Amino acid sequence: MDITARRYELTPEVREHAEKRIQKLNRYFDNLQEVHVVLAQEKHRQIAEVTIRANGTELTSREETHDMFSSIDRVVDRLEKQIKKFNTRLKDRKNRRTVAAGVPVEEEELAEVEPEEEWSPVVVRGHQFHPQPATVEEAIRILREADHDFLLFRNSKTGKVSLVHLRPDGNFGFVEGE
């Protein structure tokens, strides 16, 4: 662990306090590669900044108060929250299964899948198709009852496949195929 003091006189008490607080972060990582602490003073502000490198990631946090001890405490607490969030994200990612781009998945499975390629979308299969022919008014009634955003149906008047959807302004949109 490196501790750097900028425009601040580093006392043994402050060094010991910083080391003791940062040692508590070891319980979250089995391989803490590097810890760098910068303690600085600017006018009446006491600034503590900590950068941690572990398990291939880098986390940085900075806090400033009127007391160096509380700045150190706050920056370590903030880093602890970041580490917990990072570890939770890693666990969630490990539990997901990868899906090739364009392969449809059910909506219930969406939280458990991750696209194979980083920027490819996942196709979510929808169940908003009404198999019996209906008028536009009937389709809107069905849409309201089912509490969906859209409904695909066969228009009984024209025989064409049509779509009614809820618009952001609260009205209904209507699209009819050719």
Backbone as CSV, one residue per row, in Angstrom:
resi,resn,N_x,N_y,N_z,CA_x,CA_y,CA_z,C_x,C_y,C_z
1,MET,0.851,-1.171,0.000,0.000,0.000,0.000,0.896,1.233,0.000
2,ASP,0.631,2.136,-0.952,1.370,3.393,-1.048,0.502,4.517,-0.508
3,ILE,1.078,5.340,0.348,0.379,6.515,0.856,1.181,7.737,0.446
4,THR,0.518,8.654,-0.256,1.152,9.882,-0.708,0.459,11.055,-0.034
5,ALA,1.239,11.990,0.475,0.690,13.196,1.093,1.034,14.387,0.213
6,ARG,0.024,15.165,-0.134,0.223,16.365,-0.956,-0.219,17.580,-0.143
7,ARG,0.702,18.483,0.075,0.421,19.678,0.876,-0.226,19.310,2.207
8,TYR,0.204,18.201,2.753,-0.352,17.701,4.008,0.763,16.979,4.755
9,GLU,0.856,17.233,6.047,1.868,16.565,6.856,1.280,15.261,7.390
10,LEU,1.817,14.160,6.936,1.319,12.834,7.284,1.854,12.436,8.653
11,THR,0.956,12.301,9.614,1.357,11.892,10.966,1.231,10.381,11.084
12,PRO,1.934,9.765,12.033,1.820,8.320,12.225,0.386,7.879,12.558
13,GLU,-0.352,8.724,13.272,-1.740,8.365,13.631,-2.622,8.277,12.380
14,VAL,-2.466,9.246,11.480,-3.268,9.245,10.253,-2.871,8.062,9.376
15,ARG,-1.566,7.784,9.260,-1.099,6.649,8.471,-1.665,5.339,9.025
16,GLU,-1.614,5.182,10.332,-2.123,3.958,10.969,-3.627,3.815,10.761
17,HIS,-4.352,4.935,10.891,-5.806,4.907,10.697,-6.144,4.496,9.255
18,ALA,-5.428,5.072,8.287,-5.679,4.749,6.881,-5.367,3.275,6.600
19,GLU,-4.248,2.788,7.097,-3.877,1.383,6.878,-4.890,0.433,7.499
20,LYS,-5.324,0.762,8.708,-6.284,-0.109,9.405,-7.626,-0.152,8.665
21,ARG,-8.098,1.014,8.211,-9.383,1.049,7.514,-9.304,0.329,6.159
22,ILE,-8.211,0.485,5.450,-8.083,-0.121,4.129,-7.857,-1.628,4.234
23,GLN,-7.274,-2.095,5.314,-7.095,-3.538,5.512,-8.435,-4.264,5.544
24,LYS,-9.495,-3.570,5.941,-10.830,-4.189,5.985,-11.345,-4.534,4.585
25,LEU,-10.796,-3.876,3.566,-11.221,-4.165,2.192,-10.665,-5.488,1.693
26,ASN,-9.665,-6.037,2.380,-9.074,-7.323,1.982,-10.087,-8.462,2.037
27,ARG,-11.105,-8.342,2.875,-12.079,-9.432,2.988,-12.934,-9.587,1.726
28,TYR,-12.963,-8.554,0.881,-13.747,-8.628,-0.351,-12.955,-9.166,-1.532
29,PHE,-11.639,-9.058,-1.467,-10.790,-9.524,-2.559,-9.766,-10.509,-2.022
30,ASP,-9.551,-11.591,-2.753,-8.515,-12.525,-2.367,-7.171,-12.120,-2.975
31,ASN,-7.188,-11.176,-3.918,-5.957,-10.780,-4.582,-5.933,-9.266,-4.767
32,LEU,-5.632,-8.524,-3.700,-5.468,-7.077,-3.810,-4.080,-6.816,-4.378
33,GLN,-4.010,-6.349,-5.618,-2.723,-6.171,-6.274,-2.065,-4.852,-5.892
34,GLU,-2.844,-3.787,-5.831,-2.264,-2.477,-5.569,-3.283,-1.579,-4.887
35,VAL,-2.830,-0.848,-3.881,-3.655,0.139,-3.202,-2.839,1.423,-3.130
36,HIS,-3.430,2.493,-3.643,-2.735,3.772,-3.602,-3.637,4.786,-2.908
37,VAL,-3.113,5.421,-1.855,-3.854,6.397,-1.071,-3.185,7.750,-1.252
38,VAL,-3.985,8.747,-1.592,-3.483,10.113,-1.700,-4.237,10.951,-0.674
39,LEU,-3.488,11.573,0.230,-4.063,12.453,1.242,-3.581,13.867,0.934
40,ALA,-4.524,14.799,0.836,-4.161,16.162,0.457,-4.940,17.164,1.287
41,GLN,-4.372,18.359,1.337,-5.040,19.453,2.035,-5.100,20.640,1.091
42,GLU,-6.298,21.179,0.906,-6.498,22.371,0.095,-7.324,23.341,0.914
43,LYS,-6.707,24.422,1.336,-7.309,25.407,2.245,-7.816,24.679,3.491
44,HIS,-9.117,24.634,3.708,-9.660,23.984,4.903,-10.201,22.584,4.614
45,ARG,-10.035,22.125,3.390,-10.560,20.815,3.015,-9.480,19.747,3.176
46,GLN,-9.883,18.622,3.727,-9.002,17.460,3.882,-9.505,16.399,2.887
47,ILE,-8.668,16.029,1.934,-9.098,15.166,0.834,-8.390,13.818,0.934
48,ALA,-9.186,12.760,0.800,-8.642,11.395,0.763,-9.116,10.747,-0.536
49,GLU,-8.165,10.200,-1.281,-8.481,9.506,-2.531,-7.792,8.147,-2.506
50,VAL,-8.560,7.095,-2.813,-8.028,5.735,-2.774,-8.303,5.061,-4.116
51,THR,-7.269,4.410,-4.652,-7.391,3.632,-5.884,-6.968,2.202,-5.567
52,ILE,-7.829,1.249,-5.948,-7.568,-0.165,-5.685,-7.531,-0.908,-7.006
53,ARG,-6.546,-1.772,-7.166,-6.489,-2.675,-8.321,-6.530,-4.095,-7.780
54,ALA,-7.538,-4.837,-8.246,-7.683,-6.226,-7.792,-8.526,-6.993,-8.797
55,ASN,-8.157,-8.238,-9.006,-8.909,-9.132,-9.891,-9.204,-8.505,-11.254
56,GLY,-8.252,-7.757,-11.799,-8.423,-7.200,-13.131,-9.304,-5.978,-13.209
57,THR,-9.627,-5.352,-12.103,-10.456,-4.155,-12.128,-9.809,-3.064,-11.285
58,GLU,-10.189,-1.834,-11.563,-9.674,-0.701,-10.804,-10.844,0.110,-10.276
59,LEU,-10.852,0.358,-8.985,-11.894,1.154,-8.345,-11.247,2.359,-7.689
60,THR,-11.853,3.519,-7.857,-11.326,4.750,-7.288,-12.447,5.497,-6.592
61,SER,-12.101,6.117,-5.462,-13.068,6.926,-4.750,-12.353,8.110,-4.118
62,ARG,-13.086,9.205,-3.966,-12.514,10.419,-3.392,-13.535,11.071,-2.485
63,GLU,-13.086,11.518,-1.326,-13.952,12.209,-0.369,-13.203,13.379,0.228
64,GLU,-13.951,14.426,0.563,-13.337,15.566,1.231,-14.247,16.067,2.339
65,THR,-13.635,16.328,3.480,-14.328,16.889,4.641,-13.375,17.887,5.295
66,HIS,-13.722,18.327,6.500,-12.853,19.242,7.242,-11.916,18.492,8.174
67,ASP,-12.023,17.153,8.195,-11.183,16.334,9.076,-10.652,15.145,8.275
68,MET,-9.344,14.896,8.331,-8.741,13.833,7.526,-9.234,12.452,7.951
69,PHE,-9.457,12.241,9.235,-9.935,10.934,9.706,-11.312,10.616,9.121
70,SER,-12.196,11.604,9.123,-13.530,11.342,8.557,-13.468,11.222,7.035
71,SER,-12.552,11.925,6.369,-12.380,11.761,4.924,-11.954,10.338,4.597
72,ILE,-11.022,9.810,5.378,-10.560,8.431,5.175,-11.701,7.452,5.420
73,ASP,-12.440,7.651,6.502,-13.571,6.760,6.810,-14.605,6.777,5.679
74,ARG,-14.936,7.960,5.203,-15.961,8.073,4.164,-15.503,7.473,2.844
75,VAL,-14.223,7.672,2.495,-13.742,7.131,1.223,-13.701,5.603,1.270
76,VAL,-13.347,5.029,2.410,-13.317,3.570,2.532,-14.741,3.008,2.505
77,ASP,-15.679,3.691,3.177,-17.075,3.247,3.130,-17.617,3.279,1.706
78,ARG,-17.267,4.315,0.993,-17.719,4.438,-0.391,-17.119,3.341,-1.277
79,LEU,-15.845,3.055,-1.076,-15.200,1.973,-1.822,-15.834,0.629,-1.491
80,GLU,-16.180,0.444,-0.243,-16.820,-0.806,0.175,-18.133,-1.009,-0.582
81,LYS,-18.918,0.064,-0.730,-20.161,-0.023,-1.498,-19.879,-0.362,-2.957
82,GLN,-18.853,0.274,-3.538,-18.494,-0.018,-4.925,-18.094,-1.480,-5.098
83,ILE,-17.322,-1.986,-4.152,-16.854,-3.372,-4.230,-18.035,-4.333,-4.131
84,LYS,-18.953,-4.065,-3.209,-20.133,-4.932,-3.061,-20.962,-4.929,-4.344
85,LYS,-21.143,-3.758,-4.935,-21.906,-3.657,-6.178,-21.202,-4.404,-7.302
86,PHE,-19.884,-4.265,-7.377,-19.094,-4.949,-8.394,-19.189,-6.464,-8.232
87,ASN,-19.056,-6.953,-6.998,-19.138,-8.395,-6.749,-20.521,-8.942,-7.060
88,THR,-21.567,-8.182,-6.749,-22.931,-8.609,-7.066,-23.111,-8.719,-8.571
89,ARG,-22.580,-7.742,-9.312,-22.678,-7.775,-10.761,-21.944,-8.990,-11.332
90,LEU,-20.783,-9.312,-10.759,-20.044,-10.489,-11.216,-20.825,-11.774,-10.970
91,LYS,-21.434,-11.898,-9.792,-22.214,-13.096,-9.470,-23.408,-13.228,-10.410
92,ASP,-24.092,-12.106,-10.674,-25.233,-12.136,-11.586,-24.802,-12.567,-12.979
93,ARG,-23.642,-12.091,-13.395,-23.159,-12.426,-14.724,-22.802,-13.900,-14.844
94,LYS,-22.255,-14.479,-13.765,-21.890,-15.898,-13.790,-23.123,-16.788,-13.885
95,ASN,-24.246,-16.332,-13.318,-25.467,-17.134,-13.317,-26.224,-17.056,-14.641
96,ARG,-25.839,-16.132,-15.499,-26.540,-15.979,-16.772,-26.015,-16.961,-17.799
97,ARG,-26.862,-17.287,-18.750,-26.424,-18.139,-19.855,-26.328,-17.268,-21.099
98,THR,-25.378,-17.580,-21.962,-25.203,-16.786,-23.174,-26.131,-17.289,-24.277
99,VAL,-26.615,-16.349,-25.080,-27.543,-16.642,-26.158,-26.994,-16.007,-27.423
100,ALA,-27.032,-16.749,-28.524,-26.576,-16.221,-29.809,-27.493,-15.086,-30.242
101,ALA,-26.941,-14.128,-30.954,-27.715,-12.977,-31.412,-28.847,-13.437,-32.317
102,GLY,-30.033,-12.900,-32.082,-31.181,-13.210,-32.924,-31.981,-14.421,-32.503
103,VAL,-31.540,-15.155,-31.484,-32.285,-16.323,-31.013,-33.374,-15.836,-30.055
104,PRO,-34.644,-16.137,-30.330,-35.717,-15.655,-29.456,-35.697,-16.331,-28.086
105,VAL,-35.982,-15.556,-27.048,-36.119,-16.087,-25.691,-37.453,-15.611,-25.132
106,GLU,-37.958,-16.341,-24.171,-39.206,-15.948,-23.528,-38.947,-14.779,-22.587
107,GLU,-39.963,-13.957,-22.339,-39.795,-12.775,-21.502,-39.398,-13.136,-20.072
108,GLU,-39.874,-14.267,-19.577,-39.546,-14.693,-18.214,-38.057,-15.029,-18.074
109,GLU,-37.415,-15.429,-19.171,-36.009,-15.826,-19.156,-35.058,-14.652,-19.341
110,LEU,-35.563,-13.469,-19.643,-34.728,-12.339,-20.032,-33.676,-11.984,-18.979
111,ALA,-33.999,-12.068,-17.708,-33.047,-11.724,-16.645,-31.914,-12.740,-16.543
112,GLU,-32.089,-13.918,-17.107,-31.100,-14.988,-16.955,-30.190,-15.148,-18.170
113,VAL,-30.398,-14.342,-19.215,-29.605,-14.515,-20.429,-28.726,-13.295,-20.682
114,GLU,-27.673,-13.526,-21.437,-26.755,-12.459,-21.836,-26.382,-12.700,-23.291
115,PRO,-26.385,-11.654,-24.132,-26.056,-11.857,-25.534,-24.628,-12.339,-25.715
116,GLU,-24.426,-13.173,-26.733,-23.112,-13.743,-27.009,-22.108,-12.649,-27.370
117,GLU,-22.535,-11.698,-28.191,-21.688,-10.578,-28.561,-22.097,-9.378,-27.719
118,GLU,-21.130,-8.519,-27.419,-21.363,-7.441,-26.464,-22.482,-6.491,-26.855
119,TRP,-22.575,-6.086,-28.118,-23.555,-5.086,-28.522,-24.733,-5.669,-29.280
120,SER,-24.886,-6.969,-29.288,-26.009,-7.550,-30.014,-27.240,-7.622,-29.117
121,PRO,-28.400,-7.329,-29.670,-29.627,-7.382,-28.867,-30.134,-8.812,-28.707
122,VAL,-30.934,-9.000,-27.684,-31.594,-10.283,-27.460,-33.021,-10.147,-27.971
123,VAL,-33.485,-11.130,-28.709,-34.851,-11.123,-29.223,-35.755,-11.740,-28.168
124,VAL,-36.738,-10.970,-27.708,-37.667,-11.447,-26.683,-38.978,-11.791,-27.362
125,ARG,-39.404,-13.047,-27.204,-40.636,-13.519,-27.830,-41.831,-12.934,-27.071
126,GLY,-42.738,-12.318,-27.815,-43.933,-11.728,-27.216,-45.148,-12.615,-27.426
127,HIS,-46.130,-12.476,-26.580,-47.347,-13.289,-26.665,-48.573,-12.409,-26.912
128,GLN,-48.400,-11.292,-27.613,-49.502,-10.378,-27.819,-50.105,-10.555,-29.218
129,PHE,-50.471,-11.783,-29.566,-51.138,-12.053,-30.830,-52.521,-12.585,-30.535
130,HIS,-53.510,-12.000,-31.175,-54.896,-12.445,-31.005,-55.261,-13.259,-32.240
131,PRO,-55.469,-14.586,-32.106,-55.656,-15.443,-33.283,-56.982,-15.245,-34.020
132,GLN,-58.054,-14.860,-33.328,-59.341,-14.696,-34.004,-59.413,-13.309,-34.646
133,PRO,-60.048,-13.212,-35.810,-60.228,-11.901,-36.437,-61.017,-10.969,-35.515
134,ALA,-60.642,-9.680,-35.532,-61.305,-8.700,-34.672,-61.296,-7.345,-35.370
135,THR,-62.204,-6.480,-34.935,-62.194,-5.107,-35.437,-61.165,-4.321,-34.634
136,VAL,-60.862,-3.119,-35.095,-59.887,-2.283,-34.400,-60.382,-1.964,-32.983
137,GLU,-61.686,-1.680,-32.850,-62.250,-1.361,-31.536,-62.138,-2.556,-30.587
138,GLU,-62.424,-3.761,-31.107,-62.289,-4.965,-30.279,-60.824,-5.186,-29.869
139,ALA,-59.907,-4.933,-30.790,-58.484,-5.112,-30.499,-58.031,-4.150,-29.394
140,ILE,-58.525,-2.915,-29.431,-58.173,-1.946,-28.377,-58.734,-2.396,-27.035
141,ARG,-59.972,-2.925,-27.034,-60.563,-3.434,-25.798,-59.728,-4.593,-25.241
142,ILE,-59.313,-5.516,-26.111,-58.485,-6.656,-25.696,-57.134,-6.164,-25.172
143,LEU,-56.574,-5.166,-25.846,-55.294,-4.591,-25.430,-55.389,-3.996,-24.026
144,ARG,-56.457,-3.268,-23.764,-56.657,-2.673,-22.430,-56.830,-3.748,-21.358
145,GLU,-57.621,-4.769,-21.651,-57.876,-5.832,-20.674,-56.612,-6.630,-20.363
146,ALA,-55.798,-6.874,-21.389,-54.587,-7.673,-21.199,-53.451,-6.848,-20.606
147,ASP,-53.587,-5.508,-20.599,-52.579,-4.608,-20.056,-51.229,-4.784,-20.751
148,HIS,-51.258,-4.885,-22.086,-50.045,-4.965,-22.894,-49.823,-3.622,-23.582
149,ASP,-48.671,-3.457,-24.185,-48.367,-2.230,-24.921,-48.810,-2.311,-26.374
150,PHE,-48.959,-3.519,-26.909,-49.377,-3.670,-28.295,-50.127,-4.991,-28.460
151,LEU,-50.851,-5.116,-29.576,-51.578,-6.339,-29.886,-51.565,-6.535,-31.398
152,LEU,-51.135,-7.689,-31.827,-51.126,-8.062,-33.232,-52.377,-8.906,-33.479
153,PHE,-53.141,-8.588,-34.522,-54.390,-9.302,-34.778,-54.708,-9.250,-36.267
154,ARG,-55.684,-10.080,-36.689,-56.162,-10.048,-38.068,-57.424,-9.187,-38.082
155,ASN,-57.409,-8.155,-38.905,-58.530,-7.222,-38.991,-59.689,-7.921,-39.688
156,SER,-60.848,-8.011,-39.020,-61.996,-8.735,-39.587,-62.605,-8.001,-40.778
157,LYS,-62.417,-6.688,-40.869,-62.991,-5.934,-41.986,-62.148,-6.054,-43.255
158,THR,-60.809,-6.033,-43.109,-59.935,-6.043,-44.288,-59.253,-7.387,-44.496
159,GLY,-59.184,-8.222,-43.463,-58.511,-9.512,-43.549,-56.990,-9.408,-43.442
160,LYS,-56.464,-8.196,-43.228,-55.023,-7.996,-43.134,-54.539,-8.094,-41.685
161,VAL,-53.264,-8.460,-41.566,-52.657,-8.485,-40.236,-52.436,-7.034,-39.813
162,SER,-52.874,-6.716,-38.590,-52.807,-5.336,-38.105,-52.222,-5.302,-36.701
163,LEU,-51.857,-4.095,-36.280,-51.253,-3.904,-34.967,-51.849,-2.655,-34.341
164,VAL,-52.292,-2.772,-33.103,-52.658,-1.593,-32.314,-51.655,-1.507,-31.181
165,HIS,-51.261,-0.287,-30.852,-50.272,-0.109,-29.783,-50.586,1.131,-28.975
166,LEU,-50.108,1.132,-27.755,-50.288,2.260,-26.857,-49.187,3.269,-27.132
167,ARG,-49.564,4.498,-27.468,-48.589,5.542,-27.762,-48.152,6.222,-26.465
168,PRO,-46.981,6.866,-26.480,-46.506,7.551,-25.271,-47.429,8.669,-24.793
169,ASP,-48.226,9.241,-25.723,-49.137,10.320,-25.321,-50.452,9.800,-24.751
170,GLY,-50.604,8.467,-24.616,-51.814,7.884,-24.039,-52.839,7.458,-25.065
171,ASN,-52.674,7.832,-26.313,-53.580,7.428,-27.383,-53.156,6.067,-27.926
172,PHE,-53.953,5.563,-28.879,-53.640,4.279,-29.495,-53.179,4.498,-30.919
173,GLY,-52.168,3.743,-31.337,-51.704,3.770,-32.713,-52.222,2.539,-33.441
174,PHE,-52.338,2.656,-34.762,-52.865,1.556,-35.573,-51.978,1.406,-36.807
175,VAL,-51.493,0.188,-37.055,-50.673,-0.115,-38.222,-51.309,-1.313,-38.909
176,GLU,-51.442,-1.212,-40.257,-52.030,-2.315,-40.998,-51.074,-2.760,-42.083
177,GLY,-50.907,-4.066,-42.235,-50.019,-4.620,-43.251,-50.593,-4.460,-44.640
178,GLU,-49.730,-4.607,-45.626,-50.178,-4.485,-47.018,-50.696,-5.777,-47.557
